[in-house]
Amino acid sequence: MARIIILAARNWSLVDEKTGEMRSGVKIEGCEAFVNNESDYRGAGFVEYQASPEAWESIKAAPLPGIFDVEIGLRKKKLKNGGAAAVASVEQATFVSAIEFMPPVKKAA
């Protein structure tokens, strides 16, 4: 289990122009929740993950930015050259707490 700060998450879908295949996924942007204070590196590291549909359900129900406990696994990603690569993916996400650093935006009436 890892703890991360999720700043933004997006559920996306598009049609691949070359194959006509429908593609979809979830992208998460955030920070690792640890602070690295080595002499040549300061602060929390920025991370981007893909996420499972189950993780998306938990994330979209919670306020963002927020702190989450996550299970991270590896998924295969198809490459344009026909090969594959391992990609880190959030498989499960459990909301811990919200981060409030600016006042909420009021929706226009």
C-alpha positions in Angstrom: 0.0 0.0 0.0 1.3 3.5 -0.9 0.0 6.9 0.0 -0.3 9.5 -2.7 -1.8 13.0 -3.2 -4.1 13.0 -6.2 -4.3 16.4 -7.7 -6.4 15.5 -10.8 -8.0 12.4 -12.4 -9.6 12.1 -15.8 -11.6 9.3 -17.3 -11.0 9.4 -21.1 -12.0 7.6 -24.3 -11.2 8.1 -27.9 -11.2 6.3 -31.3 -7.8 5.3 -32.5 -7.5 7.0 -35.9 -5.4 4.2 -37.4 -7.3 1.1 -36.2 -10.8 2.5 -35.5 -10.6 0.8 -32.2 -12.2 2.5 -29.2 -9.6 3.1 -26.4 -10.3 4.3 -22.9 -8.6 4.7 -19.6 -8.1 6.7 -16.5 -5.2 9.1 -15.9 -4.1 10.3 -12.4 -1.8 13.2 -11.7 -0.4 13.7 -8.3 2.5 13.7 -5.9 4.1 11.0 -3.8 3.2 11.7 -0.3 6.8 11.4 1.1 9.2 14.3 1.3 12.6 13.7 -0.1 15.2 15.8 1.5 18.4 14.6 -0.1 21.1 17.1 -0.8 20.2 17.3 -4.5 16.4 16.8 -4.4 13.8 18.5 -2.3 10.0 17.9 -1.9 7.5 15.4 -3.1 7.8 13.8 -6.5 5.3 14.3 -9.3 3.7 11.1 -10.5 1.3 10.1 -13.4 -0.5 6.8 -13.2 -3.1 4.9 -15.2 -5.9 3.5 -13.1 -8.4 0.7 -13.1 -12.1 1.4 -13.5 -12.5 0.3 -9.8 -10.0 2.9 -8.7 -11.8 5.6 -10.8 -15.1 4.9 -9.0 -13.4 5.6 -5.6 -11.6 8.7 -6.9 -14.5 10.3 -8.6 -16.6 10.0 -5.4 -14.0 11.9 -3.3 -13.0 15.5 -3.2 -9.8 16.4 -5.1 -7.1 17.2 -4.4 -7.0 14.5 -1.8 -4.8 12.0 0.0 -5.4 8.3 -1.0 -4.0 5.0 0.0 -3.5 3.1 -3.2 -2.5 -0.4 -4.4 -0.2 0.0 -7.4 0.3 -2.8 -9.9 1.7 -3.2 -13.4 -0.2 -3.4 -16.6 0.9 -4.1 -20.2 0.7 -1.2 -22.6 0.8 -1.8 -26.3 3.5 0.1 -28.2 3.1 1.5 -31.7 5.9 -0.9 -32.9 3.8 -3.9 -31.8 5.8 -4.5 -28.6 4.6 -4.0 -25.0 5.8 -2.1 -22.0 5.0 -2.3 -18.3 3.1 0.7 -16.9 2.4 1.5 -13.2 -1.3 1.4 -12.6 -3.4 2.3 -9.5 -5.6 -0.8 -9.0 -7.4 0.3 -5.9 -7.8 3.7 -4.2 -9.1 4.5 -0.7 -9.8 8.1 0.2 -8.1 9.3 3.4 -8.6 13.1 3.5 -9.2 16.2 1.4 -6.6 18.9 0.9 -8.0 22.4 1.0 -5.6 25.1 -0.2 -8.0 27.5 -1.8 -11.6 28.4 -1.3 -14.2 26.2 -3.1 -15.3 27.6 -6.5 -19.0 28.5 -6.5 -20.9 27.3 -9.6 -22.7 30.0 -11.6 -26.5 30.0 -11.2 
